[in-house]
Amino acid sequence: MILPNRADAIHKAWLNRILSAVADDSRLVQYLGFKGGTCAAMRGLIERFSVDLDFDLMEPEKNHEVGREFEKIFHKLNLEIYDKSSKVPQYFLKYPSRPNLRNTIKIDVTFPIPENNEYEPVRFVEIDRIMNCQTVPTMFANKLVAMMERHEKYGSIAGRDLFDIHTFFLKGCGFKKEIIAERTGKAANNYLRDLKIFIEKFVTQNVVDQDLNMLLPPGAFRKNRMILKHEVLMFLSQATTQ
């Protein structure tokens, strides 16, 4: 995972501490599937900083048990829970830090999960542990859906979604069409055409810059900021003709 600056190494250390504790917990490692930007970055799939931890809950009936196990970990690590959901295992944590530096981590556990999601055991070198996580085609499909879904649900657009989609396309990764159909109710090609129109209309240079300038080193930011939208639109056009 790329660190934009030295201060972000502290945040990365806390991510690793939490993730190691999750992997060492016999219940959590059984019930959870690691996913999201931090998972993809730690697998070497994307080259950007990621600030949160995201998981799929494989057994929804274990919802409350998973929450209790997480809170044990937070207590053991002396992390402050400054907000949490009463319905799902979603936590906003604070760790000790110097003034004016990043000091919060969000933990998000999702359920129910798409039936077509697939998972595989992966060894994460940074923490020297094995965890189940989404396969690459599963990650890519869910990321393609997330860009429009984020806007529909919250009215927001994340430049990091565009960056990740660009990276998956650039590396020649495939995506699982069944997940797109399941989550959107549209055939994959039809959804990708809609996504192309959405990006053309709503993803401005300002949207890209505001999100990515905190997640990439300056050189990588300058290199990528002007090409992402154009190349993603090209990749989407190509994908819908195959």
N, C-alpha and C positions, 0 to 999 in steps of 0.2 A: 504494500500500500504506500503510495506517494504521500509524503508529509509536506504541505506547503511551507511550513516554517518550523523552527526548533520547538516552539511552544506547543505545537500540536503533538509532539512526542509524548507529552504528559497525558493528553487525552487518549492517545493510542495505547499507552500503558494501562490505563483504566479499562478500556475496552477489552484488552487481553486478560486482565485479571478477572473480569466478570465472565468472559467467555470460557476461560479455563475452569472456573468454578462450576459453570453450567455443564461443561463436558465431564467433570468429575462427579457430578450428581447422578446417581443411578436412575432416578426417576426422570429428571429433566432430559437427560441424554436419550432416553427411551421415547419420550412423548413429543419432543420438539424436532423440527426440521429447520436448520439454519438457512437464511435467505437474505436477499437485499444487497445493498451496496457494499456493506462491510464484508459480507460473505464473498461477493464477487471480487472485491479488491484483494482479499486475503488469498483467494485462489489464483491471483494473477490474471484475472479475466479483464479487469478494467484498471486503469492507471489514474486513480484520483483518490483523494482523501474522503473518508466516509465517517460520519460522526455518531451513528446510532446502531443498535442491534435489533434485528428483525427475525422473527421465527414464525413458522407454521405450527399449529397445534394439531398433532396427528390424531389425538383422541379427545374430542371436545368435552366429554364427560369428566376429564381430569382438569378442567378449567381451574377450579378452586385449589386443588392440590398443587398445581403448577404455581399458582400465585403464592401459596404458602412457602414453597421451596425457594422461589425467587427472593422473598422477603428475608428468609434465613440467610441467604447469600449476602444480601445488602447489609444486614446487621453485622455479619462476620467481617465484611470489608469496610465497615464504618462509613457507609454511604448514606446520605440523607435522602429520604423520599419526600420531595416537596410537593408532589401531586401524583395522583393515580386514578385510574378508572375503577368504578364500583362494579362494572359489568364484565370486564375482560382483564387479563394480565397486561396492563399497560402502565408503565411507570416513568416518571420524570425524576431523575436523580441528580444530586449535587455531590461533587467530590472536592477535597481541599485544593485550593489553587490561589495563586497570587491575584491581587486586584486587577480587574480589566482583562483577564484572560478567560478563555473558554473553560467552563467548569460544570457543564450539564450534559447528561446522557439520557436519551430516550430508549426505553425497552418496549418493544411492541410485539405482542403475540396474536396472530390472526387465526380465526376459525369462524365458520367452517371453511375448509379449503377446497379448491377445485378438485373434482374427482379425477381429472386427467393429469394432475400434478404427478411428477415422478421424482424420486429421491435416490441418493447414492451415498455411501460412506466415503468421506474425504479426509485425508490427513492434512491438518493445518500446521505447517512447519513452524510458524511463529509461536504457537503455544504447545507444539509437540503433542497434539491430541487428535483423535479421530471423531468426527461428528457426521451425522446424516445431514445432507443439505440438498437443495433443489438441484436437479441436473441442469446442464447448460441450456438445452432447448426449453426446459421449464422456466428457468430464469428469464430467458429472452422473451418468451411469449407473455409472461406476466408483466415484464417491463413495457412491452409494446402496449398492453392494455392500460397500464398504470398512468401513462401520460395523459390520456383523455379522461380517464376515470377521476384523477386528482382534480381536474378542472370541473367536472360535473358535480363532484361531491363537495369540494371546498372552494371552488372558484379560483384556484391557484394553478400556476404552471411552474414546473421545476426544470431549470436548465440542465440539471444533472441527468434527468430522464433522457433528454436529447443526446447528451454526451454518451451515456451508456448504450443507447440504441445504436449510435454511430459506431461505437467500439465493437459491439456484437456483430454488426454488419461487416465492418472492416476486417474482422478476424474470420469471416466466412462461417459464422455459427448459424446453425439451423434453429428454427423455433417450432414449438409444438402447436400446430394449427388447431387441434382439438381444444386446447385451453382457451384460445382466443374465441372460438365458437361458443364454448361453454360459458365464458364470462360475459360476452357481449351479445349473444344471441344472433350473431352475424357470421356468415362464412368468412374465413380469414382474409381472402382477397378483397371482399367488400369492406371489411373493417380497415384494412391497410389503405384503401382508397380514401376512406373517411379520415383516417389519421393524417394522410398527406394533406388533405384540404385543411384540417385543423391546424397543422404546423404552419402551412402557408399563411393562414389568417391570423393566428394568435401568437406564434413564437417570434418575438422581436429580438433584435440584437441586445436591447436593454435587459430582457428576460434572461438571456443566456449569460450576459456579463455579471448581473447581480448575484446569481447563484454560484457560478463557476469560479469567480475570482477568489473565493474563500476556500476552494477545494482543490485548486491546482497551483503548483509553483508558478511564479511569474512567467518564466519562459514557455512552459507548456500552455498556460492560459493564452498568451499572445499567439502561439502557434495554432491553437485550435479554435479560438473564438469566432473567427470569420468564415470558417469552412463548414462548421457543423450543420447548420440548417440546409445549405445547398446540397451537401453530400448525402444527408439523410433523405431528402426529397428524391434524389437520384436513386438511392438504394430502394426506397419504397416503390418508385415507379417500376424499377426492374423486378422487384419481388412480386408485383401484381400481374406481371406478364408471364410468369413461369407456370 
